Amino acid sequence: MIRWTLPLLVLLACKPSQPSQPPRRPASGGAPVYDVSVTAKGFEPVRIEVPPDREVVLRFTRKVADTCADAVVVQGDPVKHMLPQDKPIEVRLTSPRSGQVRFACGMDMYRGAVVVTGG
Ligand SMILES: [Cu+2]
């Protein structure tokens, strides 16, 4: 049994990132939190689906030392948020009624977006 379970776990761990993830921490009086990792490939996931007109938290965690994405700039937010390695940085924003909010590394090479769905 163990012989079969272990490879399956490895496979699951390595599967490509989903286009969207449900918030890890449900809204319990607070804004839902969406985790975004910074890996060698850039932001993962690159697309985060959120409800419209809602305060949400993006929690960025840089997991690699050598990346250009050591900071994130979120559209509409004048602050450039530095991303120290392995330290989750929360960026709060209010989603628009529709459309998307882009974010990118400091040099605009790696990009992602918060995309409003549903309503
Ligand atoms: Cu960059």
Boltz pocket constraint, residues with backbone or C-beta under 6 A from the ligand:
constraints:
  - pocket:
      binder: B
      contacts: [[A, 68], [A, 69], [A, 105], [A, 106], [A, 107], [A, 108], [A, 109], [A, 110]]
      max_distance: 6.0
